[in-house]
Amino acid sequence: MAIKEDVENCVQEEMRQPLMQDQKNLADGQEGSSQGSNKGHPWMVYFSTFVAVCGSYSFGSCAGYSSPTQSAIREDLSLSLAEYSVFGSILTFGAMIGAITSGPIADFIGRKGAMRMSAAVCVAGWLCIYFAEGAVALDIGRLATGYAMGVFSYVVPVFIAEIAPKNLRGALTTINQFMICAGVSVAFIIGTVLTWRVLALTGLVPCGILVLGLFLMPESPRWLAKKGNQKGFEAALQKLRGKDVDISEEADEIQDYIATLELLPKPKLIELFQKRYSRSVIIGVGLMVCQQLGGINGVCFYTGTIFETAGFSSSIGTITYACIQVVVTGMGAFFIDRAGRKPLLLVSGTGLVLGCALAAIAFYMKVNELALQAVPALAVTGILLYIASFSVGMGAVPWVVMSEIFPINIKGRAGSLATLVNWFVAWLCSYTFNFLMTWSTYGTFILYGAINALAILFVVLVVPETKGRTLEEIQAAINT
C-alpha cells in the first residue's frame, strides 16, 4: 500500500541523517535540510501548547475545588452531607456527558472550536457556583464544569498530538497531565486561604487565557486537511513549523494518509470493534481501564481519610501528596520522549504494585495489632510511592498514547469512547472505595495491587512503543 511505502521511505531517510541535523529542523521533526533557509523554531507549537493546556489547568481546578471548600459551603448554604455529596459527585456525570460529545464536536467545529465552547461552558459553571444561594444552583454549576472537564480531557491531548513534531509530541502531550496536577494542587492550597466564592472566580482565569490565546494560534493542520481546507492546512502547518521551513514532505505525508482514510467508510460506534480498528480501540480503552481501575481516584479523593486511618496527620500527608504529584509528573514529561511510553508505563505499574503492597501490609499490621508504631510510616510510604508511581507514567502516558493511535477518521468516536470509559471507571472506583475500605482496609489495597499487576501484563503484551514515530507511521503499523 502507498502508506506502507511512505512509512518505509520516511524511516530509511531518517536513518541516513546525522543526529545533530535534527536540531536544524526541530520545528517539523523531520529530516534536516542542507539548506540554511530551512531552519525554523517551534515557538508557535510551544505557544499553542501553552494555550491548550490552560484547559488542562482548568480541568484540575474543577477537580480540586470541592476538597478545601466542603465545610465552608455546607455552613454558608446549610447543606446536608448528602447534598454536598451530590455536589461533589455530579462533576463526574458532567464529565461523562462531555466525553460522549467531545469527539463529534471536535470533529465538527474543530479542535479550537471545541476548546472555545468548553471554556465558555466552564465559565458559565463557575459563575453559577459563585452566585449560588442553594444546592440546585451549585449542582448546575458543578455539572457544567464537569462537562467542560470531559471535553478538555479529550480535545487537549488530541490537539497537541496533531500540532507537535514527533520528537516533541510525547513531552508536550504529557504537559496536559502536569497542568491537571498543578490545577488540583493550587486549588487545594489556595482554597485554604480563600473563600469558596473567591476560589470559584479563580477558575475563570485559565478559561480567559484559553479563549484569548485561541485567537492567536492556528487550528490543527490534520483536522483542516481532513475537512479539505487545503489553503488553511498549508498555512497552519507553515505557521507551526516556521515561515522558512520546507513543509512539503510532511504535508504530502499527512495528505496521502488522510486521502487513503477518506476512501474508507465512516465507521459507526459499533463498527469501531471491527478487525480493522480493533487493536487501536483495545489499546486506547484498555489503557483507560488500567489507569482508573487500579484505584487512583479512590486514593486521591480520600487521601486524608487514608492517612487518618493509618494514624498520620491528614494535612501534612495531603500537602506532601500534592507536591510529589506535581514534581513527579514533571519528571515524567521530561523522560517520555527519552525513555519512551512503554518503559514509563512498566516502571509506573511496578511502583503502583509496590505501593499497594506496602499499604496493604501496614493496614494488615494495624488490624492484627502487629508493630503498631510502624504502621503510620509504612502506610504513608506506600501511599506516596503509589502517587509518585502513578504520576510518572500511568497518569499521563495513557492520554498520550490515546491521542496517537487512533486514525483520524475514527479519532472522534474512538476518542469519545475511550474518554467515556475513563470517566465511568473513575466514578466506579471513587464510588466503591469507601465500601471496599469498610469491607477490608488491607484487602482493598491487595485488590488494587492485583489489578495493577494485570495492567503491567496488558502493557507488555498489547501496548506498542510510539516514541519517535509520526502519527501516520503509528496508525499504519497498528491498523494493518
Buried (B, 14 or more C-beta within 10 A) or exposed (E): EEBEEBBEEBEEEBEEBEEEBBEBBBBBBBBBBEEEEBBBEBEBBBBBBBBBBBBBBBBBBBBBBBBBBBEBBBEBBEBEEEBBEBBBBBBBBBBBBBBBBBBBBBBEBBBBBBBBBBBBBBBBBBBBBBEBEEBEBBBBBBBBBBBBBBBBBBBBBBBBBBBBBBBBBBBBBBBBBBBBBBBBBBBBBBBEEBEBBEBBBBBBBBBEBBBEBBEEBBBBBBBBBBBEBEEBBBBBBBBBBBEBBBBEBBBEBBBBBBEBBEEEEEBEEEEBEEEBBEBBBBBBBBBBBBBBBBBBBBBBBBBBEBBEBBBBBBEEBBBBBBEBBBBBBBBBBEBBBEBBBBBBBBBBBBBBBBBBBBBBBBBBBBEEEEEEEEBBBBBBBBBBBBBBBBBBBBBBBBBBBBBBBBBBBBBBBBBBBBBBBBBBBBBBBBEBBBEBBEEBBBBBBBBBBEBBBBBBEBBEEEBBEBBBBBBBBBBBBBBE
